[in-house]
Amino acid sequence: MRYRKLGERQVSALCLGTLPFGTVVDEATSYALLDRFAERGGTFVDTANCYCFWLDGCCGEESELLVGGWLATRGRRGETAVATKIGALPDPGKGGEWPANREGLSAGLVARAARASLRRLGTERIDLLYGHVDDPATPIQETVSAFGELVREGVAAAVGISNQSTERLVRSRAEAIGQGVAPYLAVQQRHSYLRPAPGTDFDYQVAADDALFAYAAGQPDLTVLAYGPLLNGAYTDPAKELPAQYRHPGTAARLAALGEVARETGATANQVVLAWLMGGEVSVLPVIGVSSVAQLDEALDAVDLDLSADQRARLDLA
């Protein structure tokens, strides 16, 4: 395993996403995956307070509770950095359907949700607390102040944001600095090797763009994380169709370059994608989603794959 700095802490170069753990992936398999991740040097896991509320019989607490149970039974609290997210649960009082009725990031909600996550995780402090989805209805000043207060109180060691445009991220960080509170030190966006078509709509999700990387290149304290880096298995599983947003004329050339580099390195396309993300001018920290130990091992092996300058150039320019 390789490690990198996130805020004041060293974390593994890959983060294990736990969205389906405790629901789609049963407890025994989830524990086996977390055990394997830790055995191979993984120290960074990602959850949220809403996984997976959309499934019948689920309320959204399942993933956090499973992660908290694993930390306690394995005695891994000190060795494992835990990130969780708040603000995306449906609010019955708002009416309508999700995602339009999500709770949002008002000061009161941020304070309550963070403490509820703390209890479910069974920890004294959340290592990284994200706003799950941007909330344009709440002033940036209010949200930034609320997250900064959690750091001041010791509820969170660091804070971040997910699914927020680059323009609003820049404003949020500037506002935090102006208020003298902790700024967002992490931004988690949808990102992979294939590029979405220009103007693609991901609804509430936000895809990383050139503007984000141009900004991050000058912000050494900001870590860019990528969710969905392997496009749900579409790079390597013929049965998995590419998401519609990535089916456009530019994709064929990019896939051809990816296949070429995979053959040269003897790696899988998934491993090349992860290596490309981690080894760029702005190093991206991938959040991987797996449901089997074999999938996990494949992803972890990518940490040791170093692409040559020529290989990276061909991938970049395709």
Secondary structure as GFF3:
##gff-version 3
##sequence-region A 1 318
A	DSSP	beta_strand	3	6	.	.	.	ID=ss1
A	DSSP	beta_strand	9	12	.	.	.	ID=ss2
A	DSSP	beta_strand	15	17	.	.	.	ID=ss3
A	DSSP	alpha_helix	27	39	.	.	.	ID=ss4
A	DSSP	beta_strand	44	46	.	.	.	ID=ss5
A	DSSP	alpha_helix	62	74	.	.	.	ID=ss6
A	DSSP	beta_strand	81	86	.	.	.	ID=ss7
A	DSSP	three_ten_helix	92	94	.	.	.	ID=ss8
A	DSSP	alpha_helix	107	121	.	.	.	ID=ss9
A	DSSP	beta_strand	128	131	.	.	.	ID=ss10
A	DSSP	alpha_helix	140	153	.	.	.	ID=ss11
A	DSSP	beta_strand	159	162	.	.	.	ID=ss12
A	DSSP	alpha_helix	166	179	.	.	.	ID=ss13
A	DSSP	beta_strand	184	190	.	.	.	ID=ss14
A	DSSP	alpha_helix	210	216	.	.	.	ID=ss15
A	DSSP	beta_strand	223	227	.	.	.	ID=ss16
A	DSSP	three_ten_helix	231	233	.	.	.	ID=ss17
A	DSSP	three_ten_helix	244	246	.	.	.	ID=ss18
A	DSSP	alpha_helix	251	265	.	.	.	ID=ss19
A	DSSP	alpha_helix	269	278	.	.	.	ID=ss20
A	DSSP	beta_strand	284	288	.	.	.	ID=ss21
A	DSSP	alpha_helix	293	301	.	.	.	ID=ss22
A	DSSP	three_ten_helix	302	304	.	.	.	ID=ss23
A	DSSP	alpha_helix	309	317	.	.	.	ID=ss24
###
